[in-house]
């Protein structure tokens, strides 16, 4: 009887060991076929300490530390000889590496409307970062959205409402899908210089574009991007009148935002071969 008990015990141990080995092999295979989940994002700085949970900035001086990034095209460049297009295009691979860097270095990624709400409440987390995309190009939907979604990051996409569905621009279905997890902002109706426009054209460019985008997505539109960064005092006044809460410029960021001037938020322009590590230092 004693020998029988020992034999059964050995068999149990062996069986348990086999189960462990099979489990390890299955887990390893899962990691192999899920590279973004498995590998540590590149660009991580081991000297950077994690941001404490619940940590928030001292905003008593009405200045907030916040990085707002400006992108245009994401993906392949169809014409390498087009110098303007080349300067506005970040490859899919480079964009993925930048998002990995942001993830690895503990930034709190938020939409522009979320930034506005936190600043108004004076309760902004440490290391906030906003990803903005100008013009509403369809390559944003094709190449940028899947990468953002894998990391659970939300972007703010500025749409020229009068160009929806035109060549190279997102169509209505793409914008509707994008709006489920990301913010849609206005980039005007026709992308004119906003300086010295009449009341009629200001209403079309600011109010009508906002109304059109809200009707399309079912989401409130409160963020605006000045076409080519052009604005004057009248434009800023009309933005507030039409219910916008925040607007971005093309002025170079120094990493800070004035809480009492949310209609003139500066941004970091992201061009090819830009190092986020250097830019956000």
DAUR-V794777 format. One line per field, one symbol per residue. ss: DSSP state (H for helix, E for strand, L for the rest). psi: psi as a letter, one per 30 degrees, with the letter a starting at -180 (. if undefined). Layout:
ss = ???
psi = ???
This chain:
ss = LHHHHHHHHHHHHHHHHHHHHHHHHHHHHHHHLLHHHHLLLLLLLLLLLLLLLLLELLLLLLEEEEEEEEELEELLLLLLLLHHHHHLEELHHHHHHHHHHHHHLLLEEELHHHHHHHHHHLLLELLEEEEEELLLEHHHHHHHHHHHHHHLLLLEEEELHHHLLLLLELLHHHHHHHLLLLEEEELLLLLLLLLLLLHHHHHHHHHHHHHHHHHHHLLLLLEEELHHHLLLHHHHHHHHHLLLLEEEEEEELLLEEELLLLLLEEEEELLLLLLHHHHLL
psi = eeeeeeeeeeeeeeeeeeeeeeeeeeeeeeeegieeeekkklfkjffkkkkkkfklljgfggkkjkkjkjlckkakjfjffjeeeefgkkleeeeeeeeeeeefggkjklleeeeeeeeefhiklkhkkkjkjkfhkffeeeeeeeeeeefgkkljjjkjffgkflkflkleeeeeeefeflkklkgaeghlkfkhkleeeeeeeeeeeeeeeeeefgkkjgkkkkkggklaeeeeeeeeegglfkkkagkklgglkjeghfghkllkkjlkgkjeeeeg.
